[in-house]
């Protein structure tokens, strides 16, 4: 067990160093200084400090959280096959967020994670109720989870088809990609993230004449390009 943990940590450190090496042309000494104490000045330093480092930190935190949740789930059920995917919990979180975006978009924009948590919790409780106390440690809980996973995935797709304008920005998010070409509907208008760490916003073109503002070209509701 100790050897396995040491190998996992070594692989994590190696992957982190490789990512830091290929993510920016800055020297490694500069990257280390930016990560510890140096204030960014040049554009590439600003991009590395405000884009590469936060993404790397979130990747490590999200991966650790997913691994911990899977380990706790397997330990609680004494089932090696238990995971957020096999038990349908991920699909439940997705349906919870999609439904909230359609029904209460204002609350979903501010408290989306709580709706996702509610959907995941309800799905987990339903899976446990279907499998029963005797089936938690065996195959019944996995079969119940996979059946609910298929059902909730179909519900999520139905919500996307029926309410494309409201939830289309969540479809690629559900696949784990933030650089989608259509962009996101933010509170200040449409915007999208690019793979180089920058962002693009859709703004209106207006002119001021005789102390009045006249909109020449309204802000777009989405982007047509690829966004990469």
C-alpha positions as CSV (number, residue, x, y, z in Angstrom):
1,X,0.0,0.0,0.0
2,X,2.8,2.4,0.9
3,X,4.6,1.7,-2.4
4,X,1.4,2.3,-4.3
5,X,0.8,5.7,-2.6
6,X,4.4,6.7,-3.3
7,X,4.0,5.8,-6.9
8,X,0.8,7.8,-7.2
9,X,2.3,10.8,-5.6
10,X,5.4,10.6,-7.9
11,X,3.1,10.4,-10.9
12,X,1.1,13.4,-9.7
13,X,4.3,15.5,-9.2
14,X,5.6,14.4,-12.6
15,X,2.3,15.3,-14.3
16,X,2.2,18.7,-12.6
17,X,5.8,19.5,-13.6
18,X,5.0,18.5,-17.2
19,X,1.9,20.6,-17.3
20,X,3.9,23.6,-15.9
21,X,6.6,23.0,-18.6
22,X,4.3,22.9,-21.6
23,X,1.7,25.5,-20.5
24,X,4.0,28.5,-20.9
25,X,7.3,29.4,-22.5
26,X,8.5,31.1,-19.4
27,X,11.7,29.7,-17.7
28,X,10.9,27.4,-14.8
29,X,12.7,29.7,-12.4
30,X,10.3,32.5,-13.3
31,X,7.3,30.2,-13.0
32,X,8.4,29.2,-9.5
33,X,8.9,32.9,-8.6
34,X,5.4,33.7,-9.9
35,X,3.9,30.8,-7.9
36,X,5.6,31.9,-4.7
37,X,6.2,35.6,-4.4
38,X,6.9,37.5,-7.7
39,X,4.2,39.9,-9.0
40,X,3.4,39.4,-12.7
41,X,4.4,42.2,-15.1
42,X,4.7,41.0,-18.7
43,X,1.7,39.6,-20.5
44,X,2.9,36.0,-20.5
45,X,3.6,36.3,-16.7
46,X,0.1,37.7,-16.2
47,X,-1.4,34.8,-18.2
48,X,0.6,32.2,-16.3
49,X,-0.3,33.8,-12.9
50,X,-4.0,34.4,-13.6
51,X,-4.8,31.4,-15.9
52,X,-2.4,28.5,-15.7
53,X,-1.9,28.4,-12.0
54,X,-5.6,28.7,-11.1
55,X,-6.5,26.0,-13.6
56,X,-3.8,23.7,-12.2
57,X,-4.9,24.3,-8.6
58,X,-8.5,23.6,-9.5
59,X,-7.5,20.4,-11.4
60,X,-5.6,19.2,-8.4
61,X,-8.4,20.1,-6.0
62,X,-11.2,18.6,-8.2
63,X,-9.2,15.4,-8.8
64,X,-8.6,15.0,-5.1
65,X,-12.2,15.6,-4.3
66,X,-13.4,13.1,-6.8
67,X,-10.9,10.5,-5.6
68,X,-11.9,11.1,-2.0
69,X,-15.6,10.8,-2.8
70,X,-15.1,7.6,-4.6
71,X,-13.0,6.1,-1.8
72,X,-15.5,7.1,0.8
73,X,-18.3,5.6,-1.3
74,X,-16.5,2.3,-1.7
75,X,-15.6,2.2,1.9
76,X,-19.2,3.0,3.0
77,X,-20.8,0.4,0.8
78,X,-17.9,-2.1,0.9
79,X,-18.3,-2.3,-2.8
80,X,-15.3,-1.9,-5.2
81,X,-17.6,-1.0,-8.1
82,X,-19.2,1.9,-6.3
83,X,-18.4,5.3,-7.8
84,X,-20.3,8.6,-8.7
85,X,-20.7,7.3,-12.2
86,X,-21.8,3.7,-11.6
87,X,-24.3,4.8,-9.0
88,X,-25.8,7.6,-11.1
89,X,-24.8,10.3,-8.7
90,X,-23.1,12.4,-11.4
91,X,-26.2,12.2,-13.6
92,X,-28.3,13.2,-10.7
93,X,-26.2,16.3,-10.1
94,X,-26.4,17.2,-13.8
95,X,-30.2,16.9,-13.9
96,X,-30.5,18.9,-10.7
97,X,-28.5,21.8,-12.2
98,X,-30.3,21.6,-15.6
99,X,-33.8,21.6,-14.0
100,X,-32.9,24.5,-11.8
101,X,-31.5,26.4,-14.8
102,X,-34.8,26.0,-16.6
103,X,-37.2,26.5,-13.6
104,X,-35.3,29.1,-11.5
105,X,-32.5,30.5,-13.7
106,X,-31.8,33.4,-11.3
107,X,-31.2,31.1,-8.4
108,X,-29.3,28.6,-10.5
109,X,-26.9,31.2,-11.6
110,X,-26.1,32.2,-8.0
111,X,-26.5,28.8,-6.2
112,X,-26.0,26.2,-9.0
113,X,-23.7,24.0,-6.9
114,X,-26.4,23.6,-4.3
115,X,-29.0,22.4,-6.9
116,X,-26.4,20.0,-8.2
117,X,-25.7,18.7,-4.7
118,X,-29.4,18.3,-4.1
119,X,-29.8,16.3,-7.3
120,X,-26.8,14.1,-6.4
121,X,-28.1,13.5,-2.8
122,X,-31.6,12.6,-4.0
123,X,-30.2,10.1,-6.5
124,X,-27.9,8.5,-3.9
125,X,-30.9,8.1,-1.5
126,X,-33.0,6.6,-4.3
127,X,-30.3,4.1,-5.3
128,X,-29.9,3.0,-1.7
129,X,-33.7,2.6,-1.3
130,X,-33.9,0.5,-4.5
131,X,-30.9,-1.7,-3.6
132,X,-32.0,-2.2,0.0
133,X,-29.7,-2.9,3.0
134,X,-28.8,-6.3,1.8
135,X,-27.8,-5.2,-1.7
136,X,-25.5,-2.3,-0.8
137,X,-22.4,-4.4,-0.7
138,X,-23.1,-6.4,-3.9
139,X,-24.3,-6.2,-7.4
140,X,-27.9,-4.9,-6.8
141,X,-26.7,-1.4,-5.9
142,X,-24.5,-1.2,-9.0
143,X,-27.4,-2.3,-11.2
144,X,-29.8,0.2,-9.6
145,X,-27.2,2.9,-10.1
146,X,-26.6,2.1,-13.7
147,X,-30.3,2.0,-14.4
148,X,-30.8,5.4,-12.8
149,X,-27.7,6.7,-14.6
150,X,-29.3,5.8,-18.0
151,X,-32.7,7.3,-16.9
152,X,-31.3,10.6,-15.6
153,X,-28.9,11.0,-18.6
154,X,-32.0,10.7,-20.9
155,X,-33.8,13.3,-18.7
156,X,-30.8,15.6,-19.0
157,X,-30.7,15.2,-22.8
158,X,-34.5,15.9,-22.9
159,X,-34.0,19.1,-20.9
160,X,-31.3,20.2,-23.3
161,X,-33.5,19.5,-26.4
162,X,-36.6,21.2,-25.0
163,X,-34.7,24.2,-23.5
164,X,-31.7,24.6,-25.7
165,X,-31.3,28.3,-25.2
166,X,-31.2,28.0,-21.4
167,X,-29.0,24.9,-20.9
168,X,-26.9,24.6,-24.0
169,X,-24.0,26.2,-22.3
170,X,-24.1,23.4,-19.7
171,X,-23.9,20.6,-22.2
172,X,-20.1,20.9,-22.8
173,X,-19.6,21.9,-19.2
174,X,-21.0,18.5,-18.3
175,X,-18.3,16.9,-20.5
176,X,-15.6,18.8,-18.6
177,X,-14.7,21.4,-21.2
178,X,-15.0,25.2,-20.6
179,X,-13.7,26.4,-24.0
180,X,-16.9,25.9,-25.8
181,X,-17.5,28.0,-28.9
182,X,-21.0,29.1,-28.1
183,X,-19.9,30.8,-25.0
184,X,-21.7,31.4,-21.7
185,X,-24.6,33.7,-20.8
186,X,-23.1,35.8,-18.0
187,X,-24.7,38.5,-16.0
188,X,-22.9,41.1,-18.1
189,X,-23.5,39.5,-21.5
190,X,-22.2,36.6,-23.5
191,X,-18.5,35.5,-23.0
192,X,-16.3,32.5,-23.8
193,X,-13.0,31.2,-22.5
194,X,-10.2,30.5,-25.0
195,X,-7.7,27.6,-24.7
196,X,-4.8,30.1,-24.5
197,X,-6.1,31.5,-21.2
198,X,-7.7,34.6,-22.5
199,X,-11.5,35.4,-22.7
200,X,-13.7,37.1,-25.3
201,X,-16.8,39.1,-24.6
202,X,-19.7,40.1,-26.8
203,X,-20.4,43.8,-26.5
204,X,-22.8,46.2,-28.1
205,X,-21.7,49.0,-30.4
206,X,-23.3,52.4,-29.5
207,X,-22.8,56.0,-30.3
208,X,-23.5,59.1,-28.2
209,X,-25.1,62.1,-30.0
210,X,-27.0,65.0,-28.5
211,X,-26.5,63.6,-25.0
212,X,-28.3,60.4,-26.1
213,X,-27.0,56.8,-26.5
214,X,-28.0,55.0,-29.6
215,X,-27.2,51.4,-30.1
216,X,-25.9,50.7,-33.6
217,X,-25.3,47.0,-33.2
218,X,-26.7,45.1,-30.2
219,X,-24.6,42.6,-28.2
220,X,-24.6,39.1,-29.7
221,X,-26.4,36.3,-27.8
222,X,-23.8,33.8,-28.7
223,X,-20.6,33.2,-30.7
224,X,-20.5,31.5,-34.1
225,X,-16.8,30.6,-34.2
226,X,-14.9,27.7,-32.6
227,X,-13.5,29.8,-29.8
228,X,-10.1,28.1,-29.7
